Amino acid sequence: MDTRPEPFEPPAPVPRTGIPSRLQIIRTVLRNPLELWGEPSYTLPWIETKFINQRTLIVNDPGLIRYILVENAANYEMSDVRRLILRPILRDGLLTAEGEVWKRSRKAMAPVFTPRHAKGFAGQMLRVSESFAERYEPAASEPLVANIAVDMTELTFEILAETLFSGEIAVEKEGFAANVEELLQRMGRVDPMDLLVAPKWVPRLTRIGGQKVLDRFRGVVSETMAQRRSRMANDPGNVPNDFLTLLLQLEGPEGLSTLEIEDNILTFIGAGHETTARALAWCLYCVANTPAYREVMEQEIAAVLASGADPVDWLGRMPHVLAAFEEALRLYPPAPSINRAAIEEDQWISPEGERVAIRKGISVLIMPWTLHRHQLYWQKPRAFMPERFLPENREKINRFQYLPFGAGPRVCIGATFALQEAIIALAVLMHRFRFDPTEATHPWPVQRLTTQPRGGLPMQVSLRPR
């Protein structure tokens, strides 16, 4: 008889039952799109639905996902709904650009994010993480309560600022997390007019006031660019060879336009760190509720640190820490939806011979949120079970059933950067401190571009027992 305790099931909406009315759909999407999905989204390989005049193909089958994102990716463009939500914020940043603009930007940035180059950031990531951990030092004498959701946003922003911008972003670190939160709350939610695919000139009432926040961010970007340009002109021998300099060197008719550079800097400052921050917070929460596995992680971290291993090697030498982070990415994918639209008629035939007709113009929705919790592809899909990502089990996971960083030509350019950053941050924090739930720790996942804990994530921080 198996006497092991049942694994921890962190909070998440249960699959909706029944067929909602149009009004219920709009209300649910306004409140939290993650609560919209019904039982079929978690049990069937694909579903075709219709809302008003818009047909949507919801795709969970890994083979069909591979076909759409990789094998015939040229036939699938960004959907109108995603454009209506993201383009007002990021314009022609890497996440939202298309066609030649996207190709130019991706090619320009690729050298910075190659695995080899990303490893060069490990030392900076370690120094920033160790400095950040000092704010928890009062916990050495008495446990303190911290909002981990906010803290991880500030930590990942500081890492991004140091690694990609050499610490020269024209913004105060204090209060930055609150500014990001306000931007995503005001600008990063689905508006009823988006669901109706209304033209962009139709006002989005849910985003009233958001432009002021966005203008504040664009002011930061503009000042950051101006300061670096001045340094490049007046002190060319003492300019950091970083991401910011690279982009500005590409400014011109043969490279990127000034507005494209601004859009890409905003994308990284406003969103590039946000996904890692959310996953770190959810990971610390899930691990805190799995004490036996947490102890294994702590032992692994202590052994690697005691060996004096270079931080560049931590990602490969901490499989249990990496597995916990990957499981947190599965349960709480920072980007919970991938939206495409078919440019032309298409079809896909499964290995079993089932034919899926894909109409021209149909919206194609690949939901990492439902895919990662799908009953066809995961054992105990709602449970936090990091062991499924340990090296001996990893090969059982189909590449296209697990999409925390997307797939295909538009796969996240910073995936290696993010994984290395997360493992270094977790190792530094968990080596010194314990994070435990408090009576007020009742997080509820809400989709606001990223998967956020509604109301924050308060946790008790105390010195780790030795």
LOKOL-53967 format. One record per residue (C-alpha): x negated, z, y negated. Coordinates in steps of 0.1 Angstrom, whole numbers, padded with zeros to 4 digits, always signed. Example, Ala and Ser with C-alpha at 12.3 -4.5 7.8 and 13.67 -1.06 7.14 Angstrom:
2
-0123+0078+0045-0137+0071+0011
//
This chain:
466
+0000+0000+0000-0012-0009-0035-0014+0023-0054-0029+0009-0086-0009+0015-0117+0011-0014-0132-0009-0033-0159+0000-0027-0195+0026-0050-0210+0021-0052-0247+0052-0058-0269+0067-0093-0271+0101-0108-0275+0120-0112-0242+0132-0148-0235+0165-0154-0253+0196-0160-0233+0225-0182-0242+0227-0212-0265+0223-0202-0302+0243-0218-0330+0226-0237-0358+0230-0207-0381+0215-0184-0354+0185-0207-0350+0179-0208-0388+0182-0170-0390+0158-0165-0361+0132-0189-0374+0133-0172-0408+0129-0138-0392+0104-0147-0365+0101-0180-0347+0086-0163-0316+0121-0148-0309+0137-0182-0307+0125-0193-0273+0148-0190-0243+0143-0187-0206+0137-0224-0200+0107-0224-0223+0090-0199-0200+0101-0214-0167+0103-0252-0170+0074-0277-0173+0092-0296-0202+0125-0296-0220+0141-0320-0245+0163-0305-0271+0181-0316-0302+0186-0298-0335+0208-0316-0360+0193-0351-0359+0158-0342-0347+0149-0344-0310+0121-0323-0297+0102-0324-0265+0089-0290-0256+0059-0294-0233+0044-0268-0210+0030-0289-0181-0008-0290-0183-0010-0326-0171+0014-0337-0198-0004-0316-0224-0036-0333-0214-0020-0367-0218-0006-0360-0253-0037-0342-0267-0065-0362-0250-0056-0393-0230-0032-0409-0255-0039-0387-0285-0039-0418-0308-0001-0421-0303+0006-0386-0316+0003-0376-0352+0010-0343-0370+0048-0337-0371+0068-0337-0403+0076-0300-0400+0039-0290-0397+0031-0312-0427+0058-0296-0448+0045-0261-0440+0008-0266-0441+0000-0294-0465+0013-0275-0496-0014-0249-0489-0043-0268-0474-0037-0304-0486-0065-0324-0470-0084-0296-0454-0096-0301-0418-0064-0285-0403-0040-0309-0421-0060-0340-0430-0053-0372-0409-0067-0406-0404-0100-0415-0422-0099-0384-0443-0099-0362-0412-0126-0383-0396-0149-0380-0426-0144-0342-0429-0148-0336-0391-0180-0357-0390-0194-0339-0420-0188-0304-0407-0197-0310-0370-0234-0302-0374-0227-0267-0387-0205-0258-0357-0224-0272-0328-0230-0244-0302-0267-0245-0309-0263-0241-0346-0235-0215-0342-0259-0193-0322-0281-0192-0353-0255-0171-0370-0257-0142-0344-0281-0121-0364-0260-0123-0395-0229-0115-0375-0246-0084-0361-0258-0072-0395-0224-0076-0411-0206-0059-0382-0230-0029-0383-0226-0026-0420-0188-0028-0417-0188-0001-0390-0202+0024-0415-0168+0027-0431-0157+0045-0399-0185+0070-0400-0162+0099-0412-0147+0096-0377-0179+0113-0365-0165+0146-0377-0128+0141-0375-0107+0112-0362-0092+0089-0389-0064+0065-0389-0071+0029-0400-0049-0002-0402-0069-0024-0377-0050-0055-0387-0063-0052-0423-0098-0040-0413-0104-0069-0389-0093-0094-0416-0119-0079-0439-0146-0078-0413-0142-0115-0403-0140-0125-0439-0173-0107-0446-0189-0125-0416-0176-0159-0427-0188-0152-0463-0223-0143-0451-0227-0170-0425-0212-0201-0441-0214-0192-0478-0245-0169-0479-0224-0142-0494-0217-0163-0525-0179-0165-0526-0165-0158-0560-0141-0131-0549-0141-0093-0545-0141-0082-0509-0119-0053-0517-0083-0063-0515-0091-0097-0501-0071-0090-0469-0040-0082-0490-0043-0115-0508-0045-0134-0475-0015-0115-0462+0005-0123-0494-0005-0160-0491+0007-0163-0455+0038-0143-0460+0049-0165-0490+0036-0199-0479+0031-0197-0442+0066-0194-0429+0092-0220-0418+0118-0226-0444+0153-0238-0435+0146-0270-0455+0116-0276-0432+0139-0274-0401+0162-0300-0418+0131-0321-0426+0141-0323-0462+0118-0341-0486+0090-0320-0500+0104-0322-0535+0134-0301-0523+0127-0264-0533+0117-0240-0505+0133-0208-0516+0113-0187-0491+0081-0198-0509+0091-0188-0544+0061-0170-0559+0037-0185-0534+0023-0210-0558+0009-0182-0579-0010-0168-0550-0022-0202-0539-0034-0209-0575-0054-0177-0573-0071-0189-0541-0079-0223-0555-0094-0206-0586-0118-0187-0562-0127-0220-0546-0133-0238-0579-0155-0210-0592-0175-0208-0559-0182-0245-0561-0192-0243-0598-0216-0215-0592-0233-0233-0563-0235-0266-0582-0252-0247-0610-0277-0232-0587-0284-0266-0570-0290-0282-0604-0311-0254-0620-0329-0239-0590-0330-0265-0563-0359-0249-0544-0339-0217-0539-0305-0230-0526-0292-0216-0493-0290-0243-0466-0254-0233-0456-0220-0247-0451-0212-0247-0489-0243-0266-0498-0237-0291-0470-0203-0299-0483-0214-0303-0519-0243-0325-0509-0217-0349-0493-0198-0351-0526-0194-0387-0537-0179-0421-0529-0197-0424-0496-0189-0389-0485-0162-0364-0494-0142-0363-0527-0143-0332-0549-0107-0325-0539-0114-0329-0502-0143-0304-0505-0121-0280-0523-0094-0283-0496-0119-0277-0468-0134-0247-0485-0099-0232-0490-0091-0239-0454-0121-0219-0442-0118-0191-0468-0081-0187-0465-0076-0195-0428-0109-0199-0410-0114-0162-0404-0077-0153-0400-0073-0164-0364-0103-0144-0352-0092-0114-0371-0057-0114-0355-0072-0117-0320-0097-0089-0326-0069-0065-0337-0047-0074-0308-0076-0070-0284-0085-0035-0296-0048-0025-0293-0045-0039-0257-0078-0024-0246-0068+0010-0260-0038+0009-0237-0059+0000-0207-0084+0030-0206-0099+0021-0172-0109-0014-0183-0120+0000-0217-0145+0022-0199-0159-0008-0180-0163-0026-0213-0181+0004-0229-0205+0006-0200-0213-0031-0202-0218-0029-0239-0241+0001-0236-0262-0016-0209-0267-0048-0229-0276-0029-0261-0300-0006-0242-0318-0037-0228-0326-0049-0263-0310-0083-0257-0309-0106-0287-0273-0108-0301-0274-0145-0295-0272-0137-0258-0244-0112-0259-0217-0137-0254-0232-0147-0220-0241-0111-0210-0208-0094-0217-0183-0110-0193-0159-0081-0194-0158-0080-0232-0153-0117-0233-0125-0115-0207-0106-0089-0227-0109-0110-0258-0097-0141-0240-0068-0123-0225-0058-0111-0260-0060-0147-0271-0037-0156-0242-0010-0130-0250-0013-0134-0288-0025-0169-0295-0035-0169-0332-0021-0204-0336+0012-0201-0315+0023-0237-0319+0008-0273-0318+0032-0298-0334+0029-0336-0329+0052-0366-0333+0052-0398-0312+0042-0428-0332+0055-0453-0305+0075-0452-0273+0055-0436-0245+0059-0423-0210+0040-0400-0186+0044-0399-0148+0035-0366-0131+0014-0365-0099+0047-0359-0081+0062-0391-0095+0085-0375-0121+0088-0397-0152+0089-0383-0187+0102-0407-0214+0088-0400-0248+0109-0416-0276+0094-0431-0307+0095-0405-0335+0104-0376-0312+0088-0342-0322+0065-0329-0295+0060-0292-0294+0032-0276-0274+0036-0238-0277+0006-0218-0266+0029-0188-0271+0052-0198-0242+0026-0217-0223+0004-0186-0221+0033-0166-0208+0048-0193-0185+0060-0182-0151+0048-0214-0134+0012-0209-0144+0004-0172-0147+0007-0142-0124+0024-0113-0143+0024-0134-0174+0035-0106-0198+0008-0082-0186-0027-0076-0201-0050-0084-0172-0085-0093-0185-0098-0098-0149-0081-0132-0147-0108-0144-0172-0138-0129-0154-0163-0156-0141-0151-0154-0105-0115-0161-0115-0120-0184-0146-0120-0216-0126-0085-0210-0114-0072-0215-0149-0064-0251-0158-0080-0262-0190-0047-0273-0204-0027-0242-0195-0048-0221-0219-0051-0234-0255-0062-0207-0279-0083-0233-0297-0062-0264-0290-0077-0294-0272-0086-0331-0277-0101-0346-0308-0086-0319-0330-0098-0290-0309-0109-0261-0331-0143-0269-0346-0152-0232-0348-0144-0221-0312-0180-0212-0303-0185-0195-0337-0153-0174-0332-0161-0163-0296-0196-0153-0306-0184-0135-0337-0157-0116-0317-0180-0104-0289-0206-0092-0314-0179-0074-0335-0163-0058-0305-0196-0047-0291-0207-0030-0323-0174-0013-0329-0167-0002-0293-0203+0011-0288-0198+0036-0316-0161+0043-0317-0129+0047-0297-0097+0031-0310-0064+0047-0298-0027+0042-0306-0010+0067-0328+0026+0078-0330+0031+0051-0356+0015+0023-0335+0045+0001-0327+0032-0035-0334+0056-0064-0331+0043-0100-0330+0055-0122-0358+0047-0158-0364+0034-0165-0399+0010-0194-0392-0009-0169-0371+0005-0143-0347+0005-0111-0368+0016-0075-0361+0046-0068-0383+0039-0037-0403+0002-0037-0395-0016-0020-0366-0025+0016-0373-0049+0031-0348-0069+0063-0346-0106+0059-0348-0129+0085-0333-0165+0088-0323-0169+0075-0287-0178+0103-0262-0213+0100-0249
//
